[in-house]
Amino acid sequence: MTNDSAMERLSSMSGRLFIAAAAFLLLAILAGFGLLAPASTPGQIFWVLASKSTLSSTLRLSVPIVLAALGGIFAEKSGIINIGLEGLLIISAFAAIFGADATGSLWLGFLIGIVASTLLAAVFAVVCIEFRADQIIAGLAVWLIALGLAPFASQVFYGGPNTSNVGTFDTITVPALADIPFFGALFDASPAVYIMFLAVAASWYVLNRTTFGRWVRAAGENPKALDTAGVDVSRVRYAAVLLSGVLSGMGGAALAINIGQFTGNGPTMVNGKGFIAIVAYLFGNYNPVGALLSTTLFAGLDAVQLRLQTADVIAVPDSLVQAIPFVAVIVVLALVGKTRLPEAAGEHYESGEE
């Protein structure tokens, strides 16, 4: 496909998305002001879609996925496939709660969660870059280590797989704006939500407007050219993987502190969010903004299915309602098409290689 045809397709798709989004937002505003009454089942369903609480839930559910996706973007853009994001979320979630409980400060706990995730990411980086291990296997090992270690540590320190409750972040509320129908949720949210938006903007800027971002992209596309330019490819990759640990740590810590405790039963409270993050950044084509939008789609559908179950709007089994976000994501992925991986993703490189 030529650049012109690709741009035309993107422009056409963007136009359709803009029209659909504008129509939905108009209806959401009307519903928020009570101009659309939920007199029928379709009206009730739309009332759920357009409610402020649905957007609030969407933002809350998006935080760990978006932050982990940003971490995955940096790692994979540099040529390191990090499928251990799930493990980074798990270890940071437990470490954040343990740190908050030990220090008495939620923000110190948040930082301790980031440190724990970064340390585990550093181990992953050494194994993959220095010892040239298979990146997929190493990523699975990170997940399995965290999946076993976090509940075990909880058992040791708290006597069970679930920790005690340490409290949650206070909500940041902008008095006048928080009362706006639907969009008021943007001005009445946890600090983690605003951290997520800042991280998306900062990640986009770093990747597209800084020298380090160009190095990261070159390390994943053409490491030989980067090496020839005098830049150490391994150092760039180390930095990118460590950054993925920092971002994932923010996501895991935010997830746990927003709930107030770590739950280690089964797949833990993370429950596949790291793997969803991988789908999110692939769907977003390695663009931080795209990852945010794709995550918002999934999280929004997840929030809707939760509200539909509690509102008892449609007479179908809960198991079918729960499948809504997964079915929708599969359909969207089938319609959007393929994502181009970085040329050197998954490939080892040492300075001086031909």
N, C-alpha and C positions, 0 to 999 in steps of 0.2 A: 504493500500500500504506500502511495506517495505521500509526502508531507501535506500537499494541498488537499488530497482526498481525506486524509486523517483529520485535518483541521476542519474541513466541512462537516465531517461526521460528528466531531466534538461540538462544533457550534450548533448543529441541529439538535443534538442530544441535550446540550445545555439550555437551548431555547425551550424544549419540551419540559425539561425539569423545572425551569423557572416559571413557566405558565402553571404547571401542576402545583408547585409550591405556593405561588401567589394565590391560586384559587383556594387551597387548603387554609392558608393563613387568613384569608378574608372570612371564610366560614368559621374558623376558630374564633375570630374576633366577634363575629355576630353571635356565636354560641355563648361566648364569654359574657356578653352584655345581655344575654337572655332573649335575644331576638329570634333564635331558633329553638323552639320548644321541643323537648324529647317526647313527643306524643306517640311515637311508634317505635318498633324495634330498631329500624335504621336510624331514627332520630336519637334513640338512647345510645346506640353504638357510637354515633358521631359525637354525642355529648361526652362520652368517655374519651374519645380521641382528642377532643378540643379542651379538655379540662386542664387547669393549672397543675393539679396533682399528677397528671400523667406526664407532663413535661418535667416536673420536679423529679419524678421517679426515673425518667429517661436520663436526665443529667447525672443523677446519683449512680445509676447502673453503668453509665458510660465511663466513669472516671478510671477504674482499674484497667479496663480494656484499652482505652485510648492511650494511657501512659505506657502500658506494656507494648502496644503497637508502635509507638514512637521509638521505644528502645529497639524493637525488632527491625525497624527501618534503618537505624544507624548501623546495627551489626551487619545486616544483609547487604546494605549498600556498600559496605567496606569489603564484602566478599566472605563474611562469616555467617553461616546460616545458624541462627540461634533459636532452636525449637524448644529450648529449656525455659522459655518465658513463664510457663506455668509454675515451674519450680522456684523461679525468682519471686513470683507473687506470693507463693506459699511461705517461703522462708522469711520474707519481709513482713508478711502479715503477722506471723507469730512473734518475730523479733520486736515489732512495733508495740504490740500489747505487753510483752514482757518488759521492754524498756520503759514504757509508760507506767507500768505497775511498780517497777523498781525505783524509778526516779520521782514519780508523782507528777510528771509533766507529760501531757499528750504530745507536745511539740518535740520534746527530747525523745520520746518514744518513736515519733515519726522519723527523726533523724537516725535513730538506731536501726530502724527497719531498712532505711536506705543503705546504711553501712553494711548490714548483713547481706543484702542482695548484691551489693557491689563486690563484696569479698567472694561470694559464690560465683559471680560473673568473672572475676579475676582468675579463679581456678579453671573455669571453663575456657577462658582465653589462653591460658598457659598450655592446657592440654591440647587445644586445637592448633595454636600457632607454633609453640615451641616444640611440642612432641608430635605434631602433624596427625592427630587422631581424627577418625571419621567424625565430622561435625554433627551428623544426625544422631549417631550413637552417643556422642558426648552430651548432646542436648537432652536426650532421653534419660541419660544418667543423672543429669542435674535435676530433672523433674522427679525421678524416683528417689534420689537422695533426700530432697526436700520433703517429698510426700511421706517418707518414713521418719525423717529427723524431727520435723516440727511437731507432729502428734506425740512422738516419744518424749521430746523435751517438755511438752505440756503435761504429759503423764508424770514426769519426774517432779516438776515444780508445782503443779496444781492438782495432782492426784487423779487426773482424767484427761481425755483428749480435748476437752473444752476448758478454756481459761476463765478466770473470774472477769467480771465486768469492770472496766476502768473508766467508763464515761466516753462521751463523744465530743467532737468539735462543736462549739457554739455556732449557730447559723448566723451568717452575715445578712442583715436585712436593710434595704434602702427604703425608708418609710413610705414615700409617695409611690415610687415605682413598683414596689412589691404588691400593690393592690391592682395593678393592671391585669385584666383577664388574660389567661394563658401565658403571656410573656412575663408576667410578674414573677414566675418561678426563677427567671434569670437573675432577679434582684432579691431573692430570698433563698439562699443556698448555702451549703457548707463551703468552707474555705477551699476544700479539695477541688470543688468544681471550678473555682477561679484559677487555681493552680493548674488544672488541666488545660484551660484556655490559654494561659500564659505559656505553658509548655509547648502547645501546638504552634503558637506564633513564633516562639523562640526556635523551635526545631526547624520550621520552614525557613526562617531567616538564616540559620547556621548552614543548612544544607545548600541553599541557593544563593547566598550573598556573602559568604566568607571563604577565605582561603582553605580553612580546615574542611569545610563542606565540599569544596572541589577535590581536595585530597581524598576524602572518604569515597566520593563517587568514582574517582580514578582508580582507587585501590580495588574497587569491585568490578570495574569495567575493563581496565587495562593496567594491571599492576606493573608490568614491564615498563611502560611509558613513564609511570610515576617514579619508578626506581631510577630510570635514566635521567630524570629531572633532578635527581639528588635527594629525593624524599624517601625516608625509611618506611617501606610498606608495612612492615611488622608493627612499628610504633603506631602508625595510623590505625591499623586494625585493633591493636590493644586498646587504644583510646576509644574507638567506636564501641567495642564490646563492653568496656567499663561504663561508658555512657548508657548503654542499654541496661546495665545493672542499676545505675542510678535512677533512670526513668521507671523501670519496672519496680524498683524498691519504693518509689513514690506511690505507684499504683497499689501495691500490696499493702503498704502502711495505711494509705487512705481508705482502702476497703475495710480493713480491720477496725480502724479508729472510728469510721463512720457508723459501724455497728456497735463497737464498744468492747468486743471480745474476739478471741480466736476460736473457731470451731474446727476441730480436727477429725470429726467423724467422716468415714468414707473418703470421697475425693477432696475433703476439707471444704471450707467456706469458699475457696477460690472456684471450685467446681467447673473447671474447663475454661475459665476466662482467658487464660494465657493462650490456649489454642484458638479461641475465638479471635484474639488479638492478631494472630498470624493471618487468619482469613481477612481480618479488617484491613491490614496494610497491603495485602495482595489485591484485595478488591479496590483499595484506594490507589493502587499502582505506585506504591512507595512514596506517596505524597502525604505529608502530615495532615493537611487539610482534608484530603481524600479519606484518610484513615478515620478522622473525626466524623466525617459525614457518614461513612459506612457503618461505623460503630453506633452512631445515633439512630440509624435505620434499625439495626438489630435491637439495640437497647429500647428504642421506642416501641417496637413490636412486642418485646418482652414485657414492658410496662403495661401495654394495652391488654395483653392476655391475662396478666395478673389482675387488672381492674375488671375485666370481663367476668372472671371467675367470682370475684367478690360481689360484683353488682348483679350477677345472675340475670344477665340480659338475654342471652341466647340459650335455647334448650338443646345443647349438645354436650356430650361428655367432656369433662375437664381435660382428659388426655388429648383430645382433638384441639382444644383451645390452646393448650400448652405447646402444641406443635406449630402454631402460627408463625412465630419468628423464624424457625428453622426452615420451614417450607418456603417462606417468602425470600429468605436469603438465597436458597438454592435456585429459585426462579430468577432472581435478579442476576446472580452469577452467570446463569445460562444465557441471559439476554445481553449482558455487558460484553462477554467475550474473554479472551485470554490476557494474562498479564505477562509482560516481558521481564524475565529475571535478569539481574546483572550478569554480564558475560562471565566473570570469574567467580561467581558465587559458589562456595563449596570447594574451591580449588586452593591448594596450598601454594605458597610462594616464598622463596628465599632470595635475598638480594644476590644478583649476579646470575640468576637462572636465565636460561635461554628460552 
